Amino acid sequence: MEKRYQVFVSSTFADLEDERKKVIQTLMELDCIPAVMEFFPATDEDQFEFIKRIIDDCDYYLLIIGGKYGSITTQGISYTELEYEYAIERGLKVIALLHENPNQITFDKSEQDQELRARLQTFRDKVATGRLVKFWQNAEALPGIVALSLSKTIKMFPAIGWIRADKVSSEELLIEINELRKKNAELSKALSEIEPSIFTGSEDKDFSYIYSNLNRLENIEVIIESRTVISVETVTKKYSLNLASLIPFISTSGNHTFQWHLISEIILNEIFPNHIKDGNKGFSVSEIKNLADNLKMYGLLTKNYIPPIPGNGNGVLGNIVRGNSYRLIYSEKLERYKYWLNVNGKMPEHIEINEKTE
């Protein structure tokens, strides 16, 4: 039987009104049922209690984050974050769309309060951690991103959905179908604990190959400078680090950009949890040779090109402010690789790193 899926669209409203319209239109073109605040009737009951009932009826949760954190609830967080937390609690699959460059959002659509800006960044980090997210730059890009992301999510994680009443021959049959769905969900869950069925044979082999090649030790050095009023003492310590245990932890930075200083902080946190608080010492980690090249070769890093920006014709640079360049960002493949590690019981609990003795 043909099913339609109900999708809850969550975001701040005033700053993302155009974006929401485009997303809603896309969902309707995909024969989905958008559940959005624009369609909610007036009600006297508690606002969030009503929202919870709507989320309960949805199959998927689509989150759009722009430049505003939103109004604060009595719980001390925004309504958008509260909706997100409830959707996670209910076990809905989340499709998260984060603005790629929030610092470039116009003044009127950005948080001006420093505390709210900090809360927005914390919310972004929470959503991006341990989950595949998509980045968008403008409203025109959202329909394509939503169509691709939702189609993949439905294929990988099919939900119950809705069926027209006239397509079901009787109430008894509907009850029987629902019971069969529950049993199927239980069997699928049990099967997923045995075999990672969402991965194709070629992808499973690819991830196995990547894991076996990354499961090796690399040498690094940590330089520690102990500073006093009259002197600076330098100590170099050598360590062996397992790359396979490091990779799942390096894509948790807020902007998802591959930068060694962010990776070195993760390594230092593993070795010296309180190194930031030690104001009398400085720490630095030698870079792992060819790390970026390896990750690009396996498809875990991708190039994000930055086009040239035309100037105003004035100044030394004339009409060009910046030439073609790119930055390295963690790819979707890395997120699927991390999920593969988790399904196969290979996800490390911590980074495997050992000090080397002479």
N, C-alpha and C positions, 0 to 999 in steps of 0.2 A: 504494500500500500504506500502511496505517496505521503511523505511526512513533511511538515514544515517545522522549523526550529525557532524558538523564541529567544531573542538575544537582548539582554539588558545592557543599555548604553549608559555608561557612567562617566561623568566629567563635570568640571565647573561649567557654568552656563553662559554668563555674559561675555566672557572672552573667547569662547569657542562656539558661538552660535552658528556661524557659517560652516564650521567643520562638522558640527552635529547634523546639520541639514544634509550635507553630502553623505555622511555615514548612514543616516536613516534612509536616504534614497537608495543607496547601494544595497542595504539589507533588504529593502522591499524588492529590488530588482533580482536579488538572489532567492526570492520566494521565502524569505525569513520574516518573522514577526518581531519588529523592533519594540522594545519596552522602554519608553523614555518619559521623562518628567513632563514633556510638552503634552503628552496624551493623558496624563493622570487627571482624574476628576477631582473637583473640590471635595474635601472631606473634613469632618470634625475630629476624626481620630488622630492620635499621635502620628506626626508625619513619618517618622522612621519606621514605626510599626507597619504602616501601610506599604512603605518601600520594601520591607522585609517580605511581605506577602507576595509582592510582585516578583522579587528575586526568587522566591521559593518555586514559582511557576516557570522560571526560565531554564533553558538548556545550556546557555553559554553566557559569559560575562565579558563585555568589551569595555576596556578602560582607555580613555584618552587623557593624557596629561600634557598640559601646555605650560603657560607661564604663571598661573595663579594656583594657590593652594586651596582657596575657597573659605567660606564661612565656617566658623568653629561651632561644634556641638557642645552640649553640656558635658560630654565625656572628654573634652579638651582636644579633639581632632576634627578635621573637616568632615562634612557629610560624604564627600567622595571617598575619603580613606575609610570611613565607617562602612560604606557600602562594599568597598573592596574586602575589608576584613570579614564581613558577613558572607560574601560570596565564597571566600576561601573556606570559611567554617562549614558552609553547605556543600563543599566539594565540587563547585562548578569549575569547569575549565576556563581559564582566564586568557584573553587575548589582550595584551598590553601594548599600547601605541604611545611612545614617548617622543616629545619634540626633541629633535636631534641637537639643536643649538638654542637652548632657552635664553642664553644671554643676548641673542639677536632678536628676541621677540620685542615688539614695539612697547614703548613706555606704558601706554594705556592698558595693555593686556598682560602686564607683569606685576608681580607683587613688589610693592615699594617698602613695605615693612620688613626690616631685617630678620625678625623672628619668624615671620611667615615664609620668607625666602628660605630660611634654614630648614623649616618644617617641610617645605616642598622638596628640597634636595634629599632630605632623609626619606621621604615617601618614595621618591624616584629610586633611590638606592634599594629600598626594601622590595619594591616591585620587580626590579631588575635582577635581584639576587636569586639564583637557582631557578630561573624561569626564562624561556625564550621570549624576547621582546622585539618589537619593530620600532624603527625610528622614522619620523616624518618631518618635513620641513615646511610644508604649506598645505592648505586645504585641498588644492587640486590633486595632491599626491595620495590623499587618504582613500578614495574609492578603490584604486588598484590594490593598495596594501590590504584593505579590509577584505576585498574579494578573495585575494590569494590566501591570506592568513586564515580566514574563516573556513574556506574550502578544505585546506589542509587539516585544520583542527577537527572538522566534522569527519573527515576520512580517517584520521588517526584515533579520534575519541568520539565515536557516534553516541549521541544522547537519545533520550526517549522520544522527544518530538511530539507533534500534534497531528492527529488524523481527523478529517471531516467525519461528523457523526453519521452521515448517510453512507459512508464507506464501510461502516461496521454493521453487520447484519443484526446483531442483538446485543443487549446489555450483558448477557451471560458470556457471549463471545469476547466482548471487550474486557471483562474481568479475567477471563482465561488468558487472553493475550498479555495483559499486565502481569499476571503471575508468571507466565513464560519469560517475559522480559526480566523480571527479577531474578529468576533462576539462571537466565543467560548471563546476566551481569555478574552473579556469583561465580559461575563457571569461568567467565572471562578473567575475573580477578584471580582465581586460583591458577588458571593457565599462565597468566602473565608472570606469576611468581616462579614458574618453572621455565618458561621459554619467552624471550623477548620478541613476541610476534609482530610488533610494529616495525621491525627492521627487516628490510629485504635481505636475501642471502648475500648479495654483493656488498651491501652496506655493512652487514655484520662482519664479513671478511675484511673489509676496509678498516673498520674500527679495531678489529683484532690485530691487524698488521700495524696500525698506528701505535696501539698500546705496547706491543712487543718491542717496537723500535724506540719508543720513548722510555721504556722500562730499563733505564741505564743510569749509571752514576756520572755526574759531572763535578769537576773541581771548582770551588769558588773560594775566595779569600774575603775575610771581614777585617777591615782596618778600624781599630779603636783608638781614638785620640783622647787621652786623659789630660785635661787642662787644669792648670793651677795659675796662680797670679804670676809666678816667675818662670814657669816652664810648660812645655807640651811633650808628653810621652806617648809614643806611637807603638802599638802592639798589633801584629798581624796574625790572625788565626786562620787555619785552613780547614775546609769542610768538604765532605762529599755529599752531594744532593741528588736524589732520585728525581729525574725529570717527570716521570709518569705520575709521581705523587704531587708535583708542583702544579701541573697544567690545570687541574680542576679549580684551583684557588685563584688563578691570575685574572679571571674575567669578571671579577666582582667590583672593579673600580666604577665610580659613578658615571664617567663618560665613555666607558668601554673602549678607550684608546690604549693601544699597546705602548707603554712607556716603562723604561727600565726602572726609574725611580719608584714607581708604584709597586713593581714586582719586588724590588729590593726591600721595601717597607714590609711586605708580606713575609719575606724570608727573615728579616730582623725580628718581626713579631714572634716568629716561631722559636728563634734562638734566644732572644732577649725581650721577653714580654714587656718589661718596664723601661726599655731603652729611651723612649721619648721623655719620660719623667726624669731621667738622669741628666740634668743640665750641665754637669761637669765633664761629660763625655760626648764625643762625636762618633757616629758610626757610618760606615760606607761599605758597600758590597761590590766586588768586582763583577763585571758583566759576563754572562754566560755566552761564550763565542758561538755565533751562528744560530742562536736561539730563534730569532725572528725568521731567518731563512728556512729553518726546519718547520716551523709552524705554518709558514706560507706554502711550503712544499706539500704538507699534508692537508691544506685547505682550512686550517684552523684560524688563520689570519687572512684578511682581505684588504686590498687597497681602497681607500675612500678618497677619491680625487676631489681637490679643492680648485675650482675654476678661477681664472684671473678676475680681479675686480677692477672695473674701469675707474679712473680717477676723474677729477674735475678740470684737468688741463692745467692746473697751477702747480707750482713747486718743482723741485728737482726731478721728480719721477714722471712728470708730464701726465699722460693719459692713463698710465698703468701704475697701480699701487702694488700689485703683487702678481707674480707669474704663476704658471701652472705648478701645482704641488699636490701632495697627497699625504694622508696619514694612514697608519695601519690600525684596523679595528678588528675585534674578535668577531668571528663569523657565526652564522646560524649552525654551521656544521659542528662548531665547538660545543654548542649547547646540546645538540643531539648526541655528541660523543660523551658528554658528561652524563646524559640520561642513560646511555648504553652502559657506562661504567656502573651506574647505580643498579640497573636491572640485572647486570651480571655479577653483582657482588664485588666489583673491583674498585668502587669509589673509596679513596683513602680518607681516613678520619683526620689525618694531619699530614704535614709535609715530612717526608723521610729525609732527615739530614743528620749527619754525624760528624763530630769533630775528629780531625785526623791528628794522630800523634806521630811525632818524628821517630 
